[in-house]
Amino acid sequence: MLFQLPNHDTLYKALLARDSNYDGRAYVGVTSTGVFCRLTCPARNPKSENCRFFDSAAACLQAGFRPCRRCHPLKPEAASDPIVTRLLSALEKQPERRWTEDDILKMRLDPSTVRRSFKRQFGITFLEMARMNRVHEAMNALTGGSRVIDAQHDAGFESPSGFRDAFARIMGKPPGSFTGRELLKADWIKTPIGPMIAVSDAKHLHLLEFIERKILVKELNKLRSMVRGDLGLGRYRPTDQVEAELGAFFSGKSARFDVPLAMHGSDFTLSVWNTLRQIPTGETRSYSDVARAIGRPSAVRAVARANGANPIALVVPCHRVIGMDGSLTGYGGGLWRKQKLIELERQFASGRELPETS
C-alpha cells in the first residue's frame, strides 16, 4: 500500500504539536499565505480552515503553493538546519582535524545548541561524528597499505593510544592486529546520506550500517564471534557490488539490490527480514501488517524488535515499516534518513523527479 494521509483533524493536531514523525510524509499548504510547510515549521500556526494537507512536496507545488523560507520543505530535514549544514561543510573540508568545543566557540556557535541539533538529526554529537570521520580516514589509509603510524598521523591523532582506542571502539581490536587474510572484511562506502560500513566475505554481504549507529559495535562483535575474530579491513566482491547498487539507487537509476546476503538470526527474525524484502519500492507497511504477513498477528512487538535489529540497511528495507497512523516511528539510522529514503523510493514508484530547490 502507498502511504495514506490520516484525516484532517489528526494532521492538524500534529501541526500544532510540531510532530517530527510526519516529516517527509505530510505537508501543509496554507491557503491564506499560499505557502506550504513541514508540520514542524516554527512559523505561527495557521487556522484549521486555512490548511490543506498533502503527501509530498511535489503535490503542494502542483496545487500552486510555494515553499516556506523558514522550514525549507524541499530540503531533507538535516539540510534545513543552518548549524548542521555549516558544521558538516567544515568537517568535509577538514576531515582529519581534531575538532573540540573551542573550535565550535570560535565559530560563534553555542556547543549545547550544536549538541542538540546533531543528536536530533543524527543520534550522535558533532564531536562524535568528527571522531568517527577521522577513524574513517585511518581505515582508508590502512586498507590502502599505509603503516599504522602513518594512518594515525594522516587521521589527525596525536596520541597512538588515542588512535588505537578510537579504532577499537568501532572495529573491536587495534589497527596493528589485522593480517589482510581475514575471512570477513570491512570497508567504508560513501553515500549522499552519510558513510556506511560494509562487511562481506568472498561471496556474501553480512552487514551494511551507517557508521554512527550505536548498535554497530555490537553487530561487529557478533560477526567477529561467528568467525572467531577473523574480521579485518578491506573488501571482497560483494562490497563492490553493493557500492555500485547504492550508487544506482541514490542517483535514481535503480532500486534493485541483487547482492547475495548472509543473514544471521532466528527463524522468526529471518522471516521478518525476508518479508521486509518483499515490500515493493515506494510502499510501506505497519508492524501489524508485517506480523500478519508472517502468520503471527499477535507478535507485533517481536516484529518491531526484529525490524530494529536488521544489520543490512537499505538492502533489507526496514525503513519501509511505519506506524499504524502513518508516522515514521523510530529508525536506527535517524528519522531524517528514513524520511529521505521513503521520499526517494516514492519517486521511483511514481516516476516523478525530485523538485529542484531555489
C-alpha positions in Angstrom: 0.0 0.0 0.0 1.1 3.6 -0.6 1.0 5.9 2.4 -2.5 7.2 3.1 -2.7 10.5 4.8 -4.5 10.5 8.2 -7.6 12.7 8.4 -7.5 16.5 8.6 -8.0 16.6 12.4 -5.2 14.2 13.1 -2.8 16.1 10.9 -3.8 19.5 12.3 -3.1 18.2 15.8 0.3 17.0 14.5 0.9 20.5 13.1 0.1 22.2 16.4 2.4 19.8 18.2 5.1 20.2 15.5 5.3 16.4 15.4 8.5 15.3 13.6 7.1 11.8 13.0 5.4 13.2 9.9 8.5 14.9 8.4 8.7 13.9 4.7 5.3 12.2 4.9 2.9 15.1 5.2 3.0 18.8 4.3 0.6 21.6 5.0 -0.5 24.2 2.4 -1.8 27.4 3.9 -4.4 29.0 1.7 -4.2 32.4 3.4 -0.5 32.8 2.5 0.0 30.5 -0.5 2.9 28.8 1.3 3.5 25.1 2.1 5.5 23.9 5.1 6.7 20.9 7.1 4.4 20.1 10.1 7.4 21.1 12.2 7.7 24.6 10.8 8.4 27.2 13.6 6.1 29.8 12.0 2.9 30.8 13.6 0.2 28.1 13.4 -2.5 28.8 10.8 -6.2 28.3 11.4 -7.5 24.8 10.7 -9.8 26.1 7.9 -6.8 27.6 6.1 -4.9 24.3 6.0 -4.7 21.7 3.2 -2.6 18.6 3.7 -0.6 16.8 1.1 1.6 13.6 1.0 4.5 15.2 -0.9 6.2 18.4 -1.7 5.5 17.8 -5.4 1.8 17.7 -4.7 2.0 21.0 -2.9 3.8 22.6 -5.8 1.2 21.2 -8.2 -1.6 22.7 -6.1 0.0 26.1 -6.5 1.8 26.6 -3.1 5.3 27.9 -2.8 7.9 26.5 -0.4 8.3 28.2 3.0 11.5 30.1 3.6 11.7 29.2 7.2 11.4 25.4 7.2 12.7 24.7 3.7 10.3 21.8 2.9 12.2 20.9 -0.4 15.3 20.0 1.6 16.0 17.0 3.8 15.4 17.9 7.4 19.1 18.0 8.3 19.9 20.2 5.4 17.4 22.9 6.6 19.3 23.4 9.9 22.0 26.1 9.2 24.1 24.9 12.2 24.2 21.4 10.8 25.0 22.4 7.3 27.7 24.8 8.4 29.5 22.2 10.5 29.1 19.4 8.0 30.7 21.7 5.4 33.6 22.5 7.7 34.0 18.8 8.5 34.1 17.9 4.8 36.8 20.4 4.2 38.9 19.2 7.2 38.2 15.5 7.8 41.5 15.0 9.6 41.0 17.9 12.1 40.7 17.1 15.8 37.6 19.2 16.5 36.9 20.5 20.0 34.3 22.6 21.7 36.8 25.5 21.5 36.6 25.3 17.7 32.8 25.5 17.9 33.0 28.5 20.1 35.4 30.2 17.7 32.7 29.8 15.0 30.4 31.7 17.4 28.2 28.7 17.9 26.8 27.5 21.2 28.2 24.0 22.0 24.9 22.9 23.7 22.8 24.0 20.7 25.2 22.2 18.3 25.0 19.1 20.5 21.2 19.1 20.5 20.9 19.8 16.7 23.2 16.9 15.9 21.7 14.5 18.4 18.2 15.3 16.9 19.3 14.8 13.3 21.9 12.0 13.6 21.7 10.5 17.1 25.3 11.5 17.9 27.1 14.8 18.6 29.2 16.7 16.1 32.3 15.8 18.0 31.5 12.1 17.9 30.8 12.4 14.2 34.1 14.1 13.7 36.0 11.4 15.7 34.3 8.7 13.5 35.3 10.6 10.4 38.9 10.6 11.5 38.8 6.8 12.1 37.2 6.5 8.6 40.2 8.3 7.1 42.5 6.0 9.0 40.7 2.9 7.8 41.1 4.1 4.3 44.8 4.6 4.8 45.3 1.2 6.4 43.2 -0.5 3.7 45.5 1.1 1.1 48.5 -0.3 2.7 49.7 2.5 5.0 51.7 1.8 8.1 49.7 2.2 11.4 51.8 5.2 12.4 51.2 6.9 9.1 47.5 6.3 9.2 47.5 7.7 12.8 49.1 11.0 11.7 47.0 11.2 8.5 43.9 10.9 10.6 45.0 13.7 12.9 45.5 11.6 16.0 48.4 12.9 18.1 48.4 10.0 20.5 49.0 6.4 19.4 46.8 5.2 22.3 44.0 7.6 21.4 44.1 6.3 17.8 44.0 2.7 19.0 41.2 3.4 21.4 39.1 5.2 18.8 39.7 2.5 16.2 39.0 -0.3 18.6 35.7 1.2 19.6 34.4 0.6 16.1 36.4 -2.4 14.9 36.8 -4.2 18.2 40.6 -4.6 18.0 43.6 -2.3 17.5 44.7 -1.4 13.9 48.0 -3.2 14.1 46.4 -6.6 14.6 45.0 -7.1 11.0 46.7 -9.5 8.7 44.9 -8.9 5.4 43.9 -12.5 5.2 40.7 -12.4 7.3 37.6 -14.3 6.3 35.4 -11.2 6.7 36.5 -7.7 5.6 35.0 -4.3 6.5 35.2 -1.2 4.4 33.6 2.3 4.2 31.0 3.2 1.5 30.2 6.9 1.0 26.5 7.7 0.3 24.6 11.1 0.0 23.1 10.5 3.4 26.2 9.6 5.2 29.0 7.0 5.2 28.2 3.3 5.8 30.3 0.3 6.7 30.0 -2.9 4.7 31.2 -6.3 5.9 31.4 -9.2 3.4 33.2 -12.4 2.7 34.2 -13.6 -0.7 30.6 -14.5 -1.6 28.1 -12.7 0.6 27.3 -9.3 2.3 26.9 -9.7 6.0 26.4 -6.2 7.2 25.6 -2.7 5.9 25.2 0.0 8.5 25.5 3.8 8.9 28.8 4.3 10.9 27.3 6.3 13.7 24.6 3.8 14.7 25.3 2.9 18.3 24.4 -0.8 17.7 27.2 -1.1 15.1 29.9 -2.2 17.6 27.6 -4.9 18.9 26.9 -6.1 15.4 30.6 -6.2 14.5 31.3 -8.1 17.7 28.6 -10.6 16.8 30.2 -11.2 13.4 33.6 -11.4 14.9 32.4 -14.1 17.4 30.9 -16.0 14.5 34.2 -16.2 12.7 36.3 -16.4 15.8 37.9 -12.9 15.4 38.6 -13.2 11.7 37.4 -9.8 10.8 39.7 -7.4 9.0 39.9 -4.4 6.8 39.4 -4.3 3.0 36.7 -5.6 0.7 35.6 -8.5 -1.3 33.4 -8.5 -4.4 30.0 -8.2 -2.6 31.1 -4.9 -1.1 32.0 -3.6 -4.6 28.6 -4.9 -5.8 26.5 -3.2 -3.1 28.5 0.0 -3.5 27.6 0.1 -7.2 23.9 -0.8 -6.4 23.8 2.0 -3.8 25.2 4.4 -6.4 22.4 3.5 -8.8 19.8 3.8 -6.0 20.8 7.3 -4.9 21.2 8.5 -8.5 17.6 7.5 -9.2 18.6 4.8 -11.8 17.5 1.6 -10.0 16.0 0.5 -6.7 17.1 -3.1 -7.2 19.6 -4.9 -4.9 20.9 -8.2 -6.1 23.9 -8.5 -3.9 23.9 -12.0 -2.2 23.3 -11.8 1.5 24.3 -13.8 4.6 21.6 -13.1 7.2 22.2 -14.4 10.7 19.2 -14.7 13.0 16.4 -17.0 14.4 13.8 -18.4 12.1 11.4 -15.8 13.3 13.8 -12.9 12.7 14.7 -14.2 9.3 11.0 -14.5 8.4 10.6 -10.8 9.3 13.6 -9.7 7.3 12.5 -11.7 4.2 9.1 -10.2 4.5 10.6 -6.7 4.5 12.4 -7.5 1.2 9.0 -8.3 -0.3 7.6 -4.8 0.3 7.5 -3.1 -3.1 9.6 0.0 -3.6 7.6 3.1 -2.9 5.2 1.3 -0.5 5.2 1.0 3.3 3.8 -1.4 5.9 3.0 -1.2 9.6 4.4 -3.5 12.1 1.0 -5.1 12.3 1.0 -5.7 8.6 4.3 -7.5 8.8 3.1 -9.6 11.7 0.1 -10.7 9.7 2.2 -11.4 6.7 4.4 -13.9 8.6 1.3 -15.6 10.2 2.0 -14.2 13.7 -0.6 -11.3 14.0 -0.1 -11.0 17.8 3.7 -10.7 17.6 3.8 -7.0 16.8 6.4 -6.1 19.4 8.6 -9.0 18.4 8.3 -7.8 14.8 9.4 -4.3 15.9 12.4 -5.8 17.7 13.4 -7.8 14.7 13.0 -4.8 12.4 15.2 -2.7 14.7 17.9 -5.5 14.8 18.3 -5.6 11.0 22.1 -5.3 10.2 21.8 -4.9 6.4 20.2 -1.4 6.0 18.5 -0.4 2.7 19.0 -3.8 1.1 16.7 -5.3 3.8 14.4 -2.2 3.8 13.4 -1.9 7.5 12.9 1.9 6.7 9.6 0.9 4.9 7.9 0.0 8.2 5.9 2.9 9.7 3.4 3.4 12.5 -0.3 2.5 12.1 -1.2 6.2 11.9 1.4 6.8 9.2 4.0 8.4 11.4 7.7 7.5 10.7 8.4 5.9 14.2 11.9 5.0 15.1 14.8 4.2 12.8 18.3 3.4 13.9 19.8 5.5 11.1 17.8 8.6 12.1 14.3 9.7 11.2 15.7 12.3 8.7 17.3 9.4 6.8 14.1 7.4 6.9 12.2 10.4 5.5 14.8 10.8 2.7 14.7 7.1 1.8 10.9 6.9 1.7 10.6 10.1 -0.4 13.3 8.8 -2.8 11.5 5.4 -3.2 8.1 7.1 -3.8 9.8 8.9 -6.7 10.9 5.5 -8.1 7.3 4.3 -7.8 5.7 7.4 -9.3 8.3 8.1 -11.9 8.5 11.8 -11.0 11.6 13.8 -10.4 12.6 15.4 -7.1 11.7 19.2 -7.3 14.7 21.5 -7.6 15.4 23.8 -4.7 15.9 27.5 -5.4 
